[in-house]
Amino acid sequence: MNHDPQLHKSSIAIVGDSDTVIGFRLGGIKETNTVKDSEEAKKVIKDLTDQGFSIIITTEKIGDEIRDFIDKTTKTRTIPIIVEIPDKTGPIERVTDPLRELVRRAIGIETVK
C-alpha cells in the first residue's frame, strides 16, 4: 500500500468480515480488508483514513462495536465518509440510523423515515 494521501482521493475501501469483503472484491473494489475483531477494524480504518480514502464501507456489526471510534473519526473531518451496511445476517434494528445521521450532518437536512 502506498501511504501518499493524494494518491487515494475519491477511493473506496472495504473493512469487514470475509464474506462481505469477497463480495465487494468480486464487484471490483480493490482495497478490501478482512478483519477479525473490533480492535483490528479500528487500526485498519485509522490507516485508511491516514492514507486519504474518501469512503470506507464497513458492516453494521463492526460499526456498532466501534461506534465511539467512528464518531470521533467522522465528527472532526469531512473525509472519510464511513458507511455501514448490513452483513450476510441482514440489517440491525437501531434507535438511530448512522446513515441518516451522516446525511443530516453532511447537508443539514433531516430525512424522514
DRENPA-3360 file (N, C-alpha, C; in nm, 2 decimals, always signed):
BEGIN
1 = MNHDPQLH = +0.08/-0.12/+0.00/+0.00/+0.00/+0.00/+0.09/+0.12/+0.00 ~ +0.05/+0.22/-0.08/+0.12/+0.34/-0.09/+0.06/+0.44/+0.01 ~ +0.13/+0.51/+0.09/+0.08/+0.59/+0.20/+0.07/+0.74/+0.16 ~ +0.07/+0.77/+0.03/+0.05/+0.90/-0.01/-0.10/+0.94/-0.01 ~ -0.14/+1.03/+0.08/-0.28/+1.07/+0.09/-0.34/+1.12/-0.04 ~ -0.26/+1.18/-0.13/-0.31/+1.24/-0.25/-0.34/+1.12/-0.35 ~ -0.28/+1.01/-0.34/-0.30/+0.90/-0.43/-0.44/+0.84/-0.42 ~ -0.50/+0.84/-0.30/-0.62/+0.77/-0.28/-0.75/+0.86/-0.27;
9 = KSSIAIVG = -0.73/+0.99/-0.31/-0.85/+1.07/-0.31/-0.96/+1.01/-0.40 ~ -1.08/+1.02/-0.35/-1.20/+0.96/-0.41/-1.20/+0.81/-0.42 ~ -1.12/+0.74/-0.34/-1.11/+0.60/-0.34/-1.20/+0.54/-0.23 ~ -1.24/+0.42/-0.26/-1.33/+0.34/-0.17/-1.26/+0.23/-0.11 ~ -1.28/+0.20/+0.01/-1.22/+0.09/+0.08/-1.32/+0.01/+0.16 ~ -1.30/-0.12/+0.17/-1.40/-0.20/+0.25/-1.33/-0.26/+0.37 ~ -1.40/-0.26/+0.48/-1.35/-0.32/+0.61/-1.46/-0.41/+0.66 ~ -1.44/-0.54/+0.67/-1.54/-0.63/+0.71/-1.50/-0.77/+0.73;
17 = DSDTVIGF = -1.61/-0.85/+0.75/-1.58/-1.00/+0.75/-1.55/-1.05/+0.62 ~ -1.51/-1.17/+0.61/-1.46/-1.23/+0.48/-1.57/-1.24/+0.38 ~ -1.69/-1.27/+0.41/-1.80/-1.28/+0.31/-1.83/-1.14/+0.25 ~ -1.83/-1.04/+0.33/-1.86/-0.90/+0.28/-1.74/-0.86/+0.19 ~ -1.62/-0.88/+0.24/-1.50/-0.84/+0.16/-1.50/-0.91/+0.03 ~ -1.53/-1.04/+0.03/-1.52/-1.11/-0.10/-1.63/-1.06/-0.20 ~ -1.74/-1.03/-0.15/-1.85/-0.97/-0.24/-1.81/-0.84/-0.30 ~ -1.75/-0.75/-0.23/-1.70/-0.63/-0.28/-1.58/-0.65/-0.38;
25 = RLGGIKET = -1.49/-0.74/-0.34/-1.38/-0.77/-0.43/-1.43/-0.82/-0.56 ~ -1.53/-0.91/-0.56/-1.59/-0.96/-0.69/-1.66/-0.84/-0.76 ~ -1.70/-0.74/-0.69/-1.77/-0.63/-0.76/-1.66/-0.52/-0.81 ~ -1.54/-0.55/-0.79/-1.43/-0.46/-0.85/-1.37/-0.37/-0.75 ~ -1.40/-0.37/-0.62/-1.33/-0.29/-0.53/-1.19/-0.35/-0.50 ~ -1.09/-0.27/-0.52/-0.95/-0.32/-0.50/-0.91/-0.32/-0.35 ~ -0.94/-0.21/-0.28/-0.89/-0.20/-0.14/-0.99/-0.27/-0.05 ~ -0.97/-0.40/-0.02/-1.06/-0.47/+0.07/-0.97/-0.52/+0.19;
33 = NTVKDSEE = -1.03/-0.52/+0.31/-0.96/-0.55/+0.43/-1.05/-0.64/+0.52 ~ -1.01/-0.77/+0.53/-1.08/-0.86/+0.62/-1.03/-0.84/+0.76 ~ -1.12/-0.82/+0.86/-1.08/-0.80/+1.00/-1.15/-0.91/+1.08 ~ -1.09/-0.95/+1.19/-1.14/-1.05/+1.28/-1.21/-1.00/+1.40 ~ -1.17/-0.87/+1.44/-1.23/-0.82/+1.56/-1.23/-0.66/+1.56 ~ -1.29/-0.60/+1.66/-1.31/-0.46/+1.66/-1.18/-0.38/+1.67 ~ -1.08/-0.43/+1.74/-0.95/-0.37/+1.75/-0.88/-0.36/+1.62 ~ -0.89/-0.47/+1.54/-0.83/-0.48/+1.41/-0.90/-0.38/+1.32;
41 = AKKVIKDL = -1.03/-0.37/+1.33/-1.11/-0.28/+1.25/-1.07/-0.14/+1.27 ~ -1.05/-0.10/+1.40/-1.01/+0.04/+1.43/-0.88/+0.07/+1.37 ~ -0.78/-0.02/+1.38/-0.65/+0.00/+1.32/-0.66/+0.02/+1.17 ~ -0.73/-0.07/+1.10/-0.74/-0.06/+0.96/-0.81/+0.07/+0.91 ~ -0.92/+0.11/+0.98/-0.99/+0.23/+0.95/-0.90/+0.35/+0.97 ~ -0.82/+0.35/+1.08/-0.73/+0.46/+1.10/-0.63/+0.47/+0.99 ~ -0.57/+0.35/+0.95/-0.47/+0.35/+0.84/-0.53/+0.40/+0.71 ~ -0.65/+0.36/+0.68/-0.72/+0.40/+0.56/-0.75/+0.55/+0.56;
49 = TDQGFSII = -0.79/+0.60/+0.68/-0.81/+0.75/+0.69/-0.68/+0.82/+0.67 ~ -0.57/+0.78/+0.73/-0.44/+0.84/+0.71/-0.40/+0.84/+0.57 ~ -0.44/+0.74/+0.49/-0.40/+0.73/+0.35/-0.49/+0.81/+0.26 ~ -0.59/+0.87/+0.32/-0.67/+0.96/+0.24/-0.79/+0.90/+0.17 ~ -0.83/+0.78/+0.20/-0.95/+0.72/+0.14/-1.07/+0.81/+0.17 ~ -1.16/+0.83/+0.07/-1.27/+0.92/+0.10/-1.39/+0.84/+0.14 ~ -1.41/+0.72/+0.11/-1.53/+0.64/+0.15/-1.47/+0.51/+0.21 ~ -1.52/+0.48/+0.33/-1.48/+0.35/+0.39/-1.62/+0.28/+0.42;
57 = ITTEKIGD = -1.63/+0.16/+0.36/-1.76/+0.08/+0.39/-1.72/-0.03/+0.49 ~ -1.81/-0.04/+0.59/-1.79/-0.14/+0.69/-1.93/-0.20/+0.72 ~ -1.93/-0.31/+0.80/-2.06/-0.37/+0.83/-2.13/-0.30/+0.95 ~ -2.26/-0.31/+0.96/-2.33/-0.25/+1.08/-2.27/-0.31/+1.21 ~ -2.24/-0.44/+1.21/-2.19/-0.51/+1.33/-2.06/-0.45/+1.37 ~ -1.97/-0.43/+1.28/-1.84/-0.36/+1.32/-1.87/-0.22/+1.36 ~ -1.96/-0.15/+1.29/-1.99/-0.01/+1.33/-2.04/+0.00/+1.47 ~ -2.13/-0.09/+1.51/-2.18/-0.09/+1.64/-2.07/-0.12/+1.75;
65 = EIRDFIDK = -1.98/-0.21/+1.71/-1.87/-0.24/+1.81/-1.77/-0.13/+1.83 ~ -1.76/-0.04/+1.73/-1.66/+0.07/+1.74/-1.72/+0.20/+1.72 ~ -1.85/+0.22/+1.76/-1.92/+0.34/+1.74/-1.85/+0.46/+1.79 ~ -1.79/+0.46/+1.91/-1.72/+0.58/+1.96/-1.60/+0.62/+1.87 ~ -1.53/+0.52/+1.82/-1.42/+0.54/+1.73/-1.46/+0.61/+1.60 ~ -1.57/+0.55/+1.55/-1.62/+0.61/+1.42/-1.67/+0.75/+1.44 ~ -1.75/+0.77/+1.55/-1.79/+0.91/+1.58/-1.68/+1.01/+1.59 ~ -1.58/+0.97/+1.66/-1.46/+1.05/+1.68/-1.39/+1.08/+1.55;
73 = TTKTRTIP = -1.38/+0.98/+1.47/-1.31/+1.00/+1.34/-1.39/+1.09/+1.24 ~ -1.52/+1.07/+1.24/-1.61/+1.14/+1.14/-1.65/+1.28/+1.19 ~ -1.65/+1.31/+1.31/-1.70/+1.44/+1.36/-1.59/+1.54/+1.35 ~ -1.47/+1.51/+1.33/-1.36/+1.60/+1.33/-1.32/+1.63/+1.19 ~ -1.37/+1.56/+1.09/-1.33/+1.58/+0.95/-1.44/+1.54/+0.86 ~ -1.43/+1.59/+0.73/-1.54/+1.56/+0.63/-1.50/+1.43/+0.56 ~ -1.38/+1.39/+0.55/-1.34/+1.27/+0.49/-1.26/+1.19/+0.58 ~ -1.28/+1.06/+0.60/-1.36/+0.98/+0.52/-1.51/+0.98/+0.56;
81 = IIVEIPDK = -1.59/+0.94/+0.47/-1.73/+0.91/+0.50/-1.73/+0.76/+0.53 ~ -1.78/+0.72/+0.64/-1.78/+0.58/+0.68/-1.93/+0.54/+0.67 ~ -1.95/+0.44/+0.58/-2.09/+0.39/+0.55/-2.10/+0.25/+0.61 ~ -2.21/+0.23/+0.68/-2.23/+0.10/+0.74/-2.34/+0.03/+0.66 ~ -2.31/-0.10/+0.63/-2.41/-0.18/+0.55/-2.44/-0.31/+0.63 ~ -2.55/-0.37/+0.60/-2.58/-0.50/+0.67/-2.48/-0.60/+0.62 ~ -2.45/-0.70/+0.71/-2.37/-0.81/+0.66/-2.47/-0.93/+0.62 ~ -2.42/-1.05/+0.60/-2.50/-1.16/+0.55/-2.62/-1.19/+0.64;
89 = TGPIERVT = -2.62/-1.15/+0.76/-2.73/-1.18/+0.85/-2.84/-1.08/+0.84 ~ -2.82/-0.98/+0.77/-2.93/-0.88/+0.75/-2.91/-0.75/+0.83 ~ -3.00/-0.66/+0.81/-2.99/-0.53/+0.88/-3.01/-0.54/+1.03 ~ -2.95/-0.45/+1.11/-2.97/-0.44/+1.25/-3.07/-0.34/+1.28 ~ -3.17/-0.37/+1.36/-3.27/-0.27/+1.40/-3.20/-0.17/+1.50 ~ -3.21/-0.04/+1.48/-3.15/+0.06/+1.56/-3.24/+0.17/+1.60 ~ -3.21/+0.23/+1.71/-3.28/+0.35/+1.75/-3.25/+0.47/+1.66 ~ -3.12/+0.49/+1.64/-3.07/+0.59/+1.55/-3.00/+0.53/+1.43;
97 = DPLRELVR = -3.02/+0.58/+1.31/-2.96/+0.53/+1.19/-2.83/+0.61/+1.16 ~ -2.71/+0.54/+1.16/-2.59/+0.61/+1.13/-2.59/+0.68/+0.99 ~ -2.65/+0.62/+0.89/-2.66/+0.68/+0.76/-2.74/+0.80/+0.76 ~ -2.86/+0.80/+0.82/-2.94/+0.92/+0.84/-2.87/+1.03/+0.91 ~ -2.79/+1.00/+1.01/-2.71/+1.10/+1.08/-2.61/+1.16/+0.99 ~ -2.55/+1.07/+0.91/-2.44/+1.12/+0.81/-2.50/+1.22/+0.71 ~ -2.62/+1.19/+0.66/-2.69/+1.28/+0.57/-2.72/+1.41/+0.64 ~ -2.77/+1.40/+0.76/-2.81/+1.52/+0.84/-2.69/+1.61/+0.86;
105 = RAIGIETV = -2.57/+1.55/+0.89/-2.45/+1.63/+0.91/-2.40/+1.68/+0.78 ~ -2.40/+1.60/+0.68/-2.35/+1.65/+0.55/-2.42/+1.76/+0.48 ~ -2.56/+1.75/+0.48/-2.63/+1.85/+0.41/-2.73/+1.93/+0.50 ~ -2.73/+1.90/+0.63/-2.81/+1.98/+0.72/-2.96/+1.96/+0.72 ~ -3.00/+1.85/+0.66/-3.14/+1.82/+0.64/-3.17/+1.68/+0.71 ~ -3.28/+1.68/+0.79/-3.32/+1.56/+0.85/-3.41/+1.48/+0.75 ~ -3.37/+1.35/+0.73/-3.45/+1.27/+0.64/-3.57/+1.21/+0.71 ~ -3.68/+1.18/+0.64/-3.79/+1.12/+0.70/-3.79/+0.97/+0.68;
113 = K = -3.82/+0.90/+0.78/-3.82/+0.75/+0.78/-3.94/+0.70/+0.71;
% end
